[in-house]
């Protein structure tokens, strides 16, 4: 049975597929293959609320088990921002849009701050919804780091080139995909969700009617 | 191991205990036994977002597996309202507070509407969070009904005396507790959550560290 990865972000979709492939839980399709669908508005105030909204609404639209994440960067000096607005941070400030503009804006906002005040974490929440749009399993996790004063590395996406994982001495943009997934917020959250899927035997082929 | 039922609403707590007792999954405590804790603000725009907020925050405060629900009444003629505002409906309109005032306000808002336009449903979302505040399992369900022009029955709480379940010819306020739980939004959602708990073996005594 196929599960929908409810994301149009090619960087995320690639990570989902890489991380979940190890679990061997199912086949996947994703929203890049369903361009006909309307975008679901991410109106939640938490990562988990948005992950649940997306998983639930796309599941209902396609009548298909669906998996969605919401994730982003919480910077202590910005009181947890950009948070759920991470992907729209520059656009919200009329400072362009997309990864490069988001990174440039963040650097301007933290300009002059010493290293010890540039602490941050990547946070990820994931949700699995049944074909009727009911969220059943969720998982969340995070990874601690620090925002550099200039980008390093060309891997990953989003704020990866600015996010230093101190224990490794590298940004998540410098880590090979496999190593990034081992320590990343999304890798850890998705593995926890995969473990729950294995324990529950979900998704069930009968669409969860038996529970 | 004890699970916290993260609610101060005595009506809800009683229902949780009655419904989950059958599952035999665990012992329970609830927020009426923890008056020292601050109230968690229900800022979500969906039942599920609020259930997740409450379960997660109380779990973290007490370092304890926690179960929370958010539920309410969605009236078609009011475009799904009072929805997440069900418990605060009269207070939000400066029309008193509590069950009696909420019911009176709803009746005024629907005054003159014929029976066929008084359709509504009770919706319930429940969430289980681990002792670190991470939501793991969720379930949602609903029950269809119609809002009467005057209350019938003294059982249940909230909008129960106004909510006619047509198949039974009775309001949820007229049903004996056991019969109400069999068909109610909360009963169905909690039984689905209990089934997920049984399938996953959660809560684990080690606080979920093994996943």
Interface residues (C-beta under 8 A of the other chain):
Chain A: X43 X44 X45 X46 X48 X49 X52 X53 X56 X127 X134 X135 X136 X137 X138 X139 X140 X141 X192 X195 X196 X199 X200 X201 X211
Chain B: X43 X44 X45 X46 X48 X49 X52 X53 X56 X127 X134 X135 X136 X137 X138 X139 X140 X141 X192 X195 X196 X199 X200 X201 X211
